[in-house]
């Protein structure tokens, strides 16, 4: 084998496509962090830039840079100004967009923090942020230019890095999917308890397929983000705590919805630590949690349902999976009956071809599918079962039960497993 051919062969082995070359052509091994405010009301929404920051290392994907992992409720696009090429894009959802489905948004304007990580560009780049409404139409769009030599891009992550340790370490940040598990409401004397809780959360996630089969592709870091007080805020009980990321129950006046709007604080505490996906554990036994796609999972750590809840919420934040439970006959403002949801595990049948139709076509299964006494608790009988996306009519789920439906379900249904595996493949292959 001559040297020229050997060099070519090794090049193919180390970088089996042009993706590696494309990353190095447009980016350096560094992260651009953009802090935005999403503001407005049900009628009018706006996106404004708060601040740009940077830190060494890029823990995100280096392949499929111009492809979306999922559609999501929003999109970020980076365009190289000189060539006009899309050099990076990703999708997300936000608490602000959920709030727009609340009646409060009809008569009140509010603002929500949102932070996104992008690879740091070598050249001048145009970044565009788009928000989509429940009909998948653009409801707000904002573009700004990033100049790599801008002296006001604040460099972070070099000093006062939050104490942390690996719970799972399988390779460098550029080769693995990097998850951080953060402490919320753990005071100095609670930190060892936090590390134990973080390990419990890690074990719960990787006991579920397809995560357990793909464990070698993940890194998990426990981040001891210390709070001044133990516990978290419960507004309905008049309890307000001084905690690391200011989380609280009663989001949108829902007792069990545990979230935070202090998103900048989350990312400030993670500066200097490689991360892509965020899980926040709250030091409380009050039941609740929340998961927002490509934003964060936040869940209680000391309720007896902690393990199934953290897995469920990670299904939202990592996998972009929708809720498969229902509690009303009326349509949710988030899911109109005449629009196909982008979430891969729920459908209105408007575009069922794009979902799991291929998984039932050859089985002679009726659409919709009846739940019987025999399959009532099944997570594996794939069909089209009415009741999902918070509505008992007009929207359907793939199985009678699933981790995305109840805490008692033993696993993700086959459709959710496939969706999660496809996403893992998107990040690592």
Protein Blocks (a to p, Z undefined) as FASTA:
>chain_A
ZZklmmmmmmmmmmmcfklmmmmmmpccdddddddddeddfkbccdddfbdcddehjfbd
fehklbcfblbjbdcddddfklopafbdcddddfklmmmmpmklmmpccddddddddddd
fbdcddddddddfkopafbdcdddddfklmklccehkaopacdddfbdcbdfklpccddd
ddehiafklmmmmmmmmmmmmmmmmmpcfklmmmmmpccddddddcfbgcdddfknopac
ddfkopaehihhiaklccdfklmlmmmmmgoiacfbdcdddddfbecddddehibccddf
kbfklmmmmmmmmmmmmnopacfbdfbfbdcfklcfkbccfbfkbcehlmmmlmmmmmmm
mnopacdddddfklmmpcklgcddeheehiaghiacfbfbdfklbmkbgbdcfklmmmmm
mmmmmmmZZ
